[in-house]
Amino acid sequence: MKTRFPIKYSMFWSWLLRSLLIPRRLAYLEIDGNNVRVRMSYAFRSRFGRGDISGVGTHRPVVSVGVHGWRGRWIVNGAHRPIARITFALPVTARVLGVAVQVRELLVSVDDVAELQRALLT
C-alpha cells in the first residue's frame, strides 16, 4: 500500500513554484513498503529505503522555498513551516535538476511532521 505525503506549499509561494513548473501535484513523499520516493517535479528526485533512515524529527522554520542545499544537507519545500528533518545513516543519492548529489540530511515541508515520522519509522 502506498502512502503519499504532499510537500506543503504555502498560498504565498504556490504561484511562484507553479510558474517555475513545480506544481503541487508533482511534489510529494511516497512510501511504498520499505521504499521511499521524494519528488519535487523536475527539480528534485530521490529514492531510498526506510532502513536508510536514522531519524525523523522537526526542524525550525526556514526562510527560503524550493530546492537547495550544500554539502549533503538539502531542503525541499514550498512553505516555511512545518519542516521535517530526515537524517540518513549513510548518504543517499538524489538528483537535483538531473545532477546526482549525496544527501545525508533532508529537510522537507509537510503538513504533519509527527504523522510522517510514524509512517517512516514504523
N, C-alpha and C positions, 0 to 999 in steps of 0.2 A: 504494500500500500504506500503510495506516495503522499507525502505531506509537504505542502508548499507554504512558505512564509514570504509574503511580498516585502520587498525593500520599501521602507516607508518614504514617501515623498510628501513634503510639506506643500501646502497650497501655494506659498510664495515662490518656491523653486520649481514646481512642477512644469510651468510654462517654459522655463529655460531648458530643462532637461529634455522636454518634448521637442523643442526647436533644434536641439543637438542630436535628434533621432535616438533618444534614450527614453522611450515611453515606459510608463509604469508596468504595463503588461509584460515587458521583457526584462524586468528587474525582480529577482527573487532568489531565495534559498530553497532548494528542494531536497528532501530526504526520502530516499527510496531504499529501505532496508538498511544496510550498512554503508551505502553510498550517499554522498552529499554533493550537490552541484550548486554553485553560486554563479549567477549571471546578472550582468547589467548591460543588456543589449550587446553591441559590438565592443564596448569599452572594457569589459572585464568578464572573464570566464575562468572557472576553476572547478576541478573535480577532486575529491579526496574521500577517504574512508572515515567513518566515525571513530575508528580506532586510532587515527592520526591526531585526534583532538586531545590535548592535555588539559584544557579548561575552557569554560564559558562563563562569562560574568558581565557585569555592567561597566560602562566606561563613561567618563564625564562627557558633557555635550561638546561637540566640535564646531568650529567656525565655518568651515567650507563644505561644499557638496560636490558630488561627482565621484570620480575615481582618481585617487592619487596616493602616492606612497614613496617610501625611500628605505633602503637597507632592510627589507624584509617586513616592514610594517605598512600595511595597505588599508586605506579607508574606501569603502564602497557605500555611498549614502546619498539620499535625496532629502534628508531632513537633519537638523542639528542634534536632535534627540528623540527618543531614547536610542542609545548606541550599545550594541552587544559587542563584547570583546571575545574573540575566539583565538585561543593560542594552540600551537601545534608542538608535539613532542620533537618532531623533526620538520624542517621546512617542506612545504608542499609547492607544487608548481601551479602557476596561474598564467593567463595570457592577458596582457593589458595592450589594447589596440593591436592584438596579434603577436606581440613580443612576449616571449617567455620570461617570467620573473619568479623568484623564490619568495614564498610568503611564510613567515614564522608567527605573524600576528595579523588577524583580520578584524577590522572594525566595520560594523555594518548597522545601518539604521533599520530597526524593526519596531512594530507596534508593542510587542510584549517580550522583553528580554527573558523573563523567567520561563515563559512558555517555550521559547526557542531552546533555552538551556535544558529543560526537561526532555524535549524531543531529541536533542543531540546526545545527551549523556545517559539516557536510559534505554 
